[in-house]
């Protein structure tokens, strides 16, 4: 019976409150509330922090502790005149926190906390860029350090970091961290080198970074003939080679540098070859012409450097054109064809017949080539021209 009366009483109170629109639970005036902070190890990221909301009213009331760091908001239930200790992960992010205490939807106390970053840990984040620069002081590189604590907070306090390298002229300087980073810029020197850089502070250090100081654009260089077959036989090759190529400071240019070779005949471009350097030298094989002529070879690397001009002369590769006409078979047999030293021309040497604007070709075998005129549509009493390796002869059938 007592339990039944208790429930009836509670129901009556709730209905009365609903009818009047007013809370039937007591309200307290906490305008005198004070928020106190206790941080035994300091206001540093990851340290324990507790809060205490002091009020003159001693009656226990439920409050809401609101923690706002500008990126996210966290709400925790607490009580007046009772401390609340928060987990250490609550304050691992450095920055400004706004702490509010709310009661019955109203803020009764607030405070701002500045949480500092913890101690710098290693390895210190270090960046270099560009990682490859030209020698001669034409380009510079920069070493940048971004020290952080174990929670990845940037360091806002002004601390000194020591920058060092094994450069020929050396880098050793103390740089103060400002605006979360410290940076040092350095110019390239005159000689090719690989620069190792590092940063340290007391017992804390960075990983090693590397900057390459590479050769500048090539200076002018020489070109020479290594091998030449001086006859107009396009089955043969001429070998050219550059001198060892250096930049203006005496550094050998990088392997893989592209060298361009252009071939001119009577001022007209007739060939273009490319080669890459290995150990500072470029080699090229040029196919001989099929007819006697003189070539000029020019070499260059981009628009910055060039070589001397080399002249290549090619003589006739044949002693004479020998041929015979078989009127019955309607064939022309060309040969034996002999080269300048009396030997048969190589198999595959091209022999051509020109008739009425058409060109018909055959290859030699054992010094001979054969043309069957009926298959080519060449008639009797026609005037044709025979050519091979720059020699020509007109034939009246």
Helices and strands as residue ranges (DSSP letters): H 2-20, E 34-38, E 49-54, E 62-68, E 73-79, E 84-86, G 88-91, E 95-103, E 106-115, E 125-129, E 132-134, E 140-146, E 160-165, E 172-176, E 182-187, E 193-201, E 204-205, E 209-214, E 223-227, E 237-242, E 258-265, E 268-276, E 283-287, E 293-301, E 305-306, E 310-314, E 323-326, E 331-334, E 350-355, E 358-363, E 369-372, H 373-376, E 383-388, E 391-396
